[in-house]
Structures are given as C-alpha cells and as structure tokens.
C-alpha cells in the first residue's frame, strides 16, 4: 500500500472442458459443460493451479498440478473450451493466496493426491475432510474461499458452483486462443 492507496491485483478462475474420456464420464453424472476448474494469478494463465492427472494418458495418477497449455492434457486437447473470470483482489488477499499455495509448491508432489472418493461424496452431499487430497473444485475453493464466498464449505464445491457466483467473465472460448492472444499482446506491448 502506498499511503491510503490500495494496490489491486487479479485472480483468475478458469472453468475448462477438455473433452477427455474422464471428463466425459464425469459429465454423464453431472450433466455440466465444465467439469474442471483451475486458478491463475496472472492473465497469461502460464501457471494454472489445480488438482489433475500427472500422466496425460492415465488419470488415476493425479494430485496437485500446475497446468499450462504447452504440456499435459491441455497440450493434447488444444481445442479445450473455457470460461475465464477475473476478480480484483487486494495485495493482502494476494499474499493470503500465496501463503495458502506455498505448501503445495514446496512439499513433495506425492503428498497431495486426487481424492477420487470425493467425486462420489460431493454428489451425495456427504461430509469428508482431507488437507492433502482434493478434487479440482474443492482445491480451488480451499485456496480462494476467503476471497470468493462460495456459499458452502469448500469440501462440497463442484465446478458448476463457480458458474453461480457473481464474478465478471472476461472470456469464453478456446483456452489456447486466449493464452496465445494474451502472449501476442504482451510481446506487442514490449516492442
């Protein structure tokens, strides 16, 4: 903060439809277009934080992951559609996000596993709790829950719940096109 001026930063919540077999199976039960959610702290979406598969072709090895369009599932699925929401946050809120994210970035990846049982428990609205295993929607809610009011405990949040929030959508379409256009704009501004 400079004097009384509040320095604002941005948080990006991104809903993704990657059209993998796994997301198609999930859609059979949820009937939702978007079944994957990530968050980013920059508008380039170079680093999108979530819980997802570690091996592109095998969804059962999964946990905390930093996704981007140049590797993994998003590279294999270049036409993945998305909705991107931009939320202004204060420097203090940004610091809170960073401090919540730090354990996931600094501890061994194998400590944080995807909670496959939670997929069923969330649909049945049954309580469970783990601070080391999540699904994508519960992880994002866990990290950003003090900034975005999810209207429910983070362990019950589904990707569809993010569509019900009052967040300004800045983009809908192919994720790769958004990222590539942002990077082109960034390079053009440097010239």
C-alpha positions in Angstrom: 0.0 0.0 0.0 1.3 3.5 -0.9 -0.3 5.9 1.6 -4.0 5.2 1.7 -4.0 3.8 -1.9 -4.9 0.1 -2.2 -2.9 -1.8 -4.7 -5.1 -4.3 -6.6 -4.1 -7.5 -8.3 -6.1 -10.1 -10.1 -7.2 -13.6 -9.5 -8.4 -15.7 -12.5 -10.8 -18.6 -12.0 -11.0 -20.8 -15.2 -13.6 -23.4 -15.9 -12.4 -25.9 -18.5 -14.0 -28.6 -20.7 -11.0 -30.6 -22.0 -13.2 -33.4 -23.6 -11.0 -36.2 -22.1 -12.7 -39.6 -21.6 -12.5 -38.9 -17.8 -14.4 -35.6 -18.1 -16.9 -37.2 -20.4 -17.6 -39.9 -17.7 -18.0 -37.2 -15.1 -20.4 -35.3 -17.4 -22.6 -38.3 -17.6 -23.3 -37.8 -13.9 -23.1 -34.0 -13.5 -24.6 -33.0 -16.9 -22.4 -29.9 -16.7 -20.5 -28.4 -19.6 -17.4 -27.6 -17.4 -16.1 -30.2 -15.1 -12.6 -28.9 -14.4 -11.6 -25.7 -12.5 -8.2 -24.1 -12.0 -7.0 -20.7 -10.8 -4.2 -18.4 -12.0 -2.6 -15.3 -10.6 -1.7 -13.8 -14.0 -3.8 -13.1 -17.1 -1.4 -15.1 -19.3 -2.5 -18.3 -17.5 1.0 -19.6 -17.7 0.6 -21.3 -14.4 -2.8 -22.6 -13.5 -3.1 -24.3 -10.2 -5.4 -27.3 -9.6 -5.7 -31.0 -8.8 -5.5 -33.0 -12.0 -3.7 -36.0 -13.6 0.0 -36.2 -13.6 0.3 -38.6 -16.5 -1.6 -37.4 -19.7 -2.8 -40.9 -20.7 -3.5 -42.3 -17.2 -6.0 -40.3 -15.0 -5.5 -42.4 -11.9 -2.1 -40.9 -11.0 -3.3 -37.4 -10.1 -2.9 -34.7 -7.5 -1.7 -31.2 -7.2 -0.7 -29.9 -10.6 0.5 -26.7 -12.3 -1.1 -26.8 -15.7 -0.5 -24.8 -18.8 -1.4 -25.2 -22.5 2.1 -26.4 -23.6 2.1 -29.7 -21.7 -0.1 -32.5 -20.4 -3.8 -32.8 -21.2 -4.1 -29.2 -22.4 -1.4 -29.7 -25.0 -3.1 -32.9 -26.2 -6.5 -31.1 -26.2 -5.8 -27.8 -27.9 -9.5 -27.1 -28.5 -10.3 -27.3 -24.8 -13.1 -24.7 -24.2 -13.2 -22.5 -21.1 -14.7 -19.6 -19.3 -12.4 -17.2 -17.6 -13.4 -15.0 -14.7 -11.3 -12.1 -13.4 -11.6 -11.0 -9.8 -9.8 -7.9 -8.4 -8.1 -8.7 -5.1 -6.1 -6.6 -2.7 -2.4 -7.1 -2.0 -3.3 -8.6 1.3 -5.6 -11.1 -0.4 -2.9 -11.9 -2.9 -0.5 -12.6 0.0 -3.1 -14.9 1.6 -3.4 -16.8 -1.7 0.4 -17.2 -1.9 0.7 -18.3 1.7 -2.1 -21.0 1.2 -0.5 -22.1 -2.1 3.1 -22.3 -0.7 2.8 -25.8 1.0 1.6 -27.3 -2.3 4.6 -25.7 -4.2 7.2 -26.6 -1.6 6.3 -30.1 -0.4 6.8 -33.2 -2.5 4.0 -33.6 -5.1 3.3 -37.1 -3.9 2.0 -35.7 -0.6 -1.1 -34.3 -2.4 -3.3 -36.8 -4.1 -6.5 -36.5 -6.1 -9.5 -37.6 -4.0 -11.4 -39.9 -6.3 -13.8 -40.9 -3.5 -14.8 -37.2 -3.1 -16.3 -37.2 -6.6 -19.0 -39.5 -5.3 -19.2 -38.0 -1.8 -19.7 -34.5 -3.2 -22.6 -35.7 -5.4 -24.2 -37.5 -2.4 -23.6 -34.4 -0.2 -21.8 -36.5 2.3 -19.1 -34.8 4.5 -15.5 -35.7 4.4 -12.3 -33.8 5.0 -8.7 -34.0 4.0 -6.0 -31.4 3.9 -3.9 -33.4 1.5 -6.3 -34.7 -1.1 -8.8 -32.7 -3.1 -10.6 -32.6 -6.4 -10.1 -29.6 -8.6 -13.1 -27.7 -7.4 -12.5 -28.3 -3.7 -8.8 -27.3 -4.0 -9.6 -24.0 -5.7 -12.3 -23.3 -3.1 -9.9 -24.2 -0.3 -7.3 -21.7 -1.7 -9.6 -18.8 -2.6 -12.5 -19.5 -0.2 -11.8 -16.4 2.0 -11.8 -14.2 -1.1 -14.7 -15.6 -3.0 -17.7 -16.5 -1.0 -18.6 -20.0 -2.2 -21.8 -20.1 -0.1 -20.9 -23.6 1.1 -18.0 -25.4 2.8 -15.1 -26.0 0.3 -15.5 -29.8 0.5 -18.9 -29.6 -1.2 -17.9 -27.2 -4.0 -18.4 -28.5 -7.6 -17.2 -26.8 -10.8 -20.8 -25.9 -11.6 -20.9 -23.9 -8.3 -18.4 -21.4 -9.8 -20.9 -20.5 -12.5 -23.4 -19.4 -9.9 -21.1 -16.8 -8.3 -21.1 -13.1 -9.1 -17.7 -13.0 -10.9 -17.1 -11.0 -14.1 -16.4 -13.3 -17.0 -13.7 -11.9 -19.3 -13.5 -14.7 -21.9 -15.3 -17.7 -23.3 -13.9 -19.9 -26.0 -10.8 -22.0 -26.6 -8.3 -21.7 -23.8 -5.3 -21.9 -26.2 -6.6 -19.0 -28.3 -7.0 -16.9 -25.1 -3.4 -17.6 -23.9 -1.9 -17.2 -27.4 -3.7 -13.8 -27.9 -2.6 -12.6 -24.4 1.0 -13.6 -25.2 0.9 -11.8 -28.6 -0.5 -8.7 -26.9 2.2 -8.9 -24.2 5.0 -9.2 -26.9 3.5 -6.3 -29.0 3.5 -4.0 -25.9 7.2 -4.7 -25.4 8.1 -3.7 -29.0 
